[in-house]
Amino acid sequence: MEPSELERFEAVVLPHLDAAYSLARYLTRNDDDAQDVVQDAYLRALKYFGGFRGGASERGDGRAWLLAIVRNTAYTWQRRHRGDALATEFDEELHSDAVAEQHPASALERDAARQALHRALDRLPRELREVIVLRELEGLSYKEIGDVTGVPIGTVMSRLSRARRRLHEALGAEPEGG
Amino acid sequence: MTHREIELQLDAYVDGELASEDARELETHLKECRECARRHEARVALSAAIRQHVPAFRAPDALRRRVRTAVRDAAGAPPSRRVLPPVAARWLALAASLALVAVGSWRLGTSRAGEDALAGQVLASHVRSLMPGHLTDVISSDQHTVKPWFNGKLDFSPQVYDFAGRGFPLIGGRLDYVGGRAVAALVYGRRQHLINVLLWPATRGSVSGPGVATRQGYHLLHWTTPDYVYWVVSDLGLAELHDFAQLLQQADAAASGPGTARPPP
């Protein structure tokens, strides 16, 4: 690869490492797997970088492009290492009684809300989990989410709606009609 | 329209993805239908809860190094130690400052590198807020609507002022995540410009500022009162931004009452 091309790659794609890791982490639900997925995804991204037309000025494009690769890599990874990938990580610190005792009531409530949300998110099917992560955490537009997940905008819309309805219900709110 | 269709539209509306004509129609419906209005509120609250409680993970430093090395190896580039290209140098500086943030947000107020990292995050928050549908979680020019909106969403209750009379109308507020914690973001307007004010409780009452930074054409002002850390960011001219900051500081000093706070220098 030309040095200038490598430089462009480093400018356009490397800055999205946090977003890449975050998505991989939520898809694999495991730190080790997420790290491996991200490294794999970056090597794939490097390979296909020639076909990527977004310039350095279009950071958003670079991010959506990279996240699409991360997503595909994560799914391939899970097919290959099925058993491990399905194990749900449990946050020991958050769930420990000893820690809970040291917290004032309001912090406890916050922890409870956080735990409930994490559990609910973990239990979503991955197609619904990924739209929540891409929308709420990464702030992608419907169009970008469609590009990353390879589905039409209408599907993005209905998946987001379904995902939120499930989270809402899982958080103990009354089930919504409709 | 069926309830299911309305629900679909509601999500797109909350995300700022509904065409303006449909959005107006939906707004009319929300005024008439209490059930849908309740559902709308629940959706906004859910989004806020997700943003507050579900963190975006930060890549571990080891992974950063690993990816960089793997990419350089695969690209057949020499592992340049002596002369870093400017882009790589900037990337390393960024990685280093992010690592500092990871060490602990309590150090941010005191360390220069921490301040740089915070400025980066504040700027990112501002730029993100300018993308469609990201500016506000609560839209109101009424400070008495915006202030209570934050209740229960943050572990503090931010002061909210409206400076419409001085040419800086309040536009709304939202939750954001900066420096490793949930913060209040208040949005003000000035002609066609937008100003983001980010604030969170100060630690150990260390007063400082105001500091000024300019990045990518945006100006950032920040200061710390005994109660709060403030960051103000906008593409507005620096002089006008200083005027705005002064209004904010005066209002804040007046609101804090005697004995609890001094106006910052």
Interface residues (C-beta under 8 A of the other chain):
Chain A: M1 P3 E5 L6 E7 F9 E10 A11 L14 P15 L17 D18 A19 A20 Y21 S22 R25 Y26 D31 A34 Q35 V38 Q39 Y42 L43 L46 K47 S106 R110 A113 R114 L117 H118 L121 I132 R135 E136 L137 E138 G139 S141 Y142 M157 S158 L160 S161 R164 R165 L167 H168 L171 A173 E176 G177 G178
Chain B: T2 H3 R4 I6 E7 L8 L10 D11 A12 D15 E17 R39 A42 R43 L46 S47 A49 I50 R51 H53 V54 P55 A56 F57 R58 A59 P60 A62 L63 R64 R66 V67 R68 A70 V71 R72 A74 A75 G76 A77 P85 V87 A88 W91 L94 L98 R128 M131 P132 G133 H134 D155
